[in-house]
Amino acid sequence: MHQLITRLAKRHGLPLLAAPAAGVALLAAACGSAAAGPAYGGAASNAGTAGGTTAAGGNPYGAAPAQAGSVSLKVATSGLGSFLTDAHGRTLYLFTRDGTNMASCTSACASVWPPLTSSMAVQAGTGASASLLGTTTDAAAQMQVTYNGHPLYYYVGDVNPGETNGEQLDQFGGLWYAVSPSGMQVSQ
């Protein structure tokens, strides 16, 4: 095999060797390192692995951030309009397939759209209405935060605070929308 590679390299030049080298580099990058941690610079969720660095299915963004203490919601504004975020600026979404206070996003869906959960009181921050806040028990027996009866979710494609990459996506049998301060879907 070595003789064949040497002969081909002499005949066709070094670019021929670049493809196998790129393949090895791509494979190494795909394997990745768990040391990088989740997006948003927060604590990793323990969902999916014993080390707690990725969510089920190898989600590189991690699941929802670990909620230590109470959860606080606030309102952010961008070109999309005003919408709910957590205290760290992560956009929160509703799923049109959910019923009032009933979450239907489980398993693979929840690995892409992790629920906002809390074992403690939920606080209304700047611009959010305390009267619209609530909780429901999700399929994993966790207390999922609701707003105006809509179970709330993060989207793993939002890498930085304030991003709304999940807006109007059609996934898992329904549409996803950022949540307005009035508890309705935000749409342009």
C-alpha positions as CSV (number, residue, x, y, z in Angstrom):
1,M,0.0,0.0,0.0
2,H,2.8,2.3,0.9
3,Q,4.4,1.8,-2.5
4,L,1.2,2.6,-4.3
5,I,0.8,5.9,-2.4
6,T,4.4,6.8,-3.0
7,R,4.1,6.1,-6.7
8,L,0.8,8.1,-7.0
9,A,2.2,11.0,-5.1
10,K,5.3,11.1,-7.4
11,R,3.1,10.9,-10.5
12,H,0.2,13.3,-9.4
13,G,1.9,15.5,-6.8
14,L,1.1,16.1,-3.2
15,P,-2.5,17.3,-3.6
16,L,-3.5,13.7,-3.9
17,L,-2.5,13.2,-0.3
18,A,-4.5,16.2,0.9
19,A,-7.8,14.3,0.6
20,P,-6.9,11.5,3.1
21,A,-5.4,14.1,5.4
22,A,-8.6,16.2,5.2
23,G,-10.6,13.1,5.9
24,V,-8.6,12.4,9.0
25,A,-8.9,16.0,10.2
26,L,-12.7,15.9,9.6
27,L,-13.1,12.7,11.5
28,A,-11.1,14.1,14.5
29,A,-13.2,17.3,14.5
30,A,-16.4,15.3,14.3
31,C,-15.4,13.3,17.4
32,G,-14.8,16.6,19.2
33,S,-14.1,17.2,22.8
34,A,-16.5,17.3,25.6
35,A,-14.3,19.9,27.3
36,A,-15.7,22.7,25.2
37,G,-19.0,22.7,27.2
38,P,-22.3,24.0,26.2
39,A,-23.2,27.2,24.4
40,Y,-24.1,30.4,26.3
41,G,-21.2,29.9,28.7
42,G,-23.5,28.4,31.3
43,A,-23.4,25.3,33.3
44,A,-23.9,22.1,31.3
45,S,-27.1,20.1,31.7
46,N,-26.7,16.6,33.0
47,A,-29.2,15.3,30.5
48,G,-27.9,12.6,28.2
49,T,-24.5,11.8,29.7
50,A,-22.9,11.0,33.0
51,G,-20.5,13.9,32.6
52,G,-23.2,16.3,31.7
53,T,-21.6,18.0,28.8
54,T,-24.0,17.1,26.0
55,A,-27.7,16.4,25.8
56,A,-29.2,13.1,24.6
57,G,-28.4,12.5,21.0
58,G,-25.0,14.2,21.3
59,N,-26.5,17.7,21.1
60,P,-23.4,20.0,21.1
61,Y,-25.3,22.9,22.6
62,G,-26.3,21.0,25.7
63,A,-29.8,20.8,26.9
64,A,-31.4,23.7,28.6
65,P,-29.1,25.3,31.1
66,A,-29.2,23.8,34.6
67,Q,-31.6,25.8,36.7
68,A,-30.1,26.4,40.1
69,G,-32.7,28.4,42.1
70,S,-35.6,30.2,40.7
71,V,-36.1,30.9,37.0
72,S,-36.7,34.5,35.9
73,L,-38.2,35.6,32.6
74,K,-37.7,39.0,31.0
75,V,-38.5,40.6,27.7
76,A,-35.9,41.4,24.9
77,T,-36.4,43.3,21.7
78,S,-34.9,42.8,18.3
79,G,-35.9,43.1,14.6
80,L,-38.4,40.4,15.4
81,G,-40.2,42.5,18.0
82,S,-40.5,41.9,21.8
83,F,-40.2,38.4,23.0
84,L,-39.5,36.4,26.2
85,T,-36.1,35.3,27.3
86,D,-34.6,33.7,30.4
87,A,-32.4,35.8,32.7
88,H,-29.4,35.1,30.5
89,G,-31.1,36.3,27.3
90,R,-31.9,32.9,25.8
91,T,-35.0,33.1,23.6
92,L,-38.0,31.1,24.7
93,Y,-40.4,29.5,22.3
94,L,-43.9,28.0,22.2
95,F,-44.9,24.9,20.1
96,T,-48.2,25.1,18.2
97,R,-48.8,21.4,18.8
98,D,-48.9,21.8,22.6
99,G,-52.2,22.1,24.3
100,T,-52.9,24.5,27.1
101,N,-50.5,23.6,30.0
102,M,-49.8,20.3,28.1
103,A,-46.3,19.7,26.5
104,S,-46.2,17.4,23.6
105,C,-42.4,17.8,22.8
106,T,-40.6,14.7,24.1
107,S,-37.7,12.4,23.2
108,A,-36.0,13.6,19.9
109,C,-38.1,16.8,20.0
110,A,-36.8,17.7,23.5
111,S,-33.2,17.1,22.4
112,V,-33.6,19.9,19.8
113,W,-36.2,22.0,21.8
114,P,-35.2,21.5,25.5
115,P,-38.0,22.5,27.9
116,L,-37.5,25.4,30.4
117,T,-37.8,23.6,33.7
118,S,-37.6,24.7,37.3
119,S,-38.0,23.1,40.7
120,M,-38.5,26.4,42.3
121,A,-40.6,29.6,42.0
122,V,-40.7,31.3,38.6
123,Q,-40.2,35.1,38.6
124,A,-41.4,37.7,36.2
125,G,-38.6,40.0,35.3
126,T,-38.6,43.2,33.3
127,G,-41.6,43.3,30.9
128,A,-42.9,39.8,31.7
129,S,-46.3,39.4,33.4
130,A,-46.4,37.4,36.7
131,S,-50.1,36.6,36.2
132,L,-49.2,34.7,32.9
133,L,-46.5,32.5,34.5
134,G,-47.2,28.9,35.6
135,T,-45.9,25.4,35.4
136,T,-47.0,22.0,34.1
137,T,-45.5,18.5,34.5
138,D,-43.7,17.4,31.4
139,A,-43.2,13.8,30.1
140,A,-39.9,13.5,32.1
141,A,-41.9,14.4,35.3
142,Q,-40.2,17.8,35.5
143,M,-41.9,21.1,36.2
144,Q,-41.9,22.8,32.9
145,V,-42.5,26.6,32.9
146,T,-45.5,27.9,31.1
147,Y,-46.5,31.4,30.0
148,N,-50.1,32.1,29.2
149,G,-50.6,28.3,29.2
150,H,-47.9,27.7,26.6
151,P,-45.1,25.3,27.8
152,L,-41.8,27.1,27.1
153,Y,-38.7,25.8,25.2
154,Y,-35.2,26.7,24.2
155,Y,-33.9,26.0,20.7
156,V,-30.4,24.5,20.3
157,G,-29.8,26.5,17.2
158,D,-29.7,29.7,19.1
159,V,-26.0,29.9,19.9
160,N,-25.9,33.4,21.4
161,P,-28.3,35.2,23.7
162,G,-31.0,37.1,21.8
163,E,-30.9,34.9,18.7
164,T,-34.2,33.8,17.3
165,N,-33.1,31.1,14.8
166,G,-36.0,28.9,15.9
167,E,-38.7,31.4,14.8
168,Q,-41.4,29.9,12.5
169,L,-39.6,26.6,12.1
170,D,-41.8,23.7,11.1
171,Q,-40.5,20.8,13.1
172,F,-41.9,17.8,15.0
173,G,-45.4,18.2,13.7
174,G,-45.9,21.9,14.5
175,L,-44.6,25.4,14.2
176,W,-42.3,27.1,16.7
177,Y,-42.6,30.8,17.7
178,A,-40.9,33.1,20.1
179,V,-43.3,34.2,22.8
180,S,-44.6,37.8,23.1
181,P,-44.9,39.6,26.4
182,S,-48.7,39.0,26.1
183,G,-48.2,35.3,25.8
184,M,-48.9,34.9,22.1
185,Q,-46.7,33.9,19.3
186,V,-44.4,36.5,17.7
187,S,-44.5,36.4,14.0
188,Q,-43.4,38.8,11.3
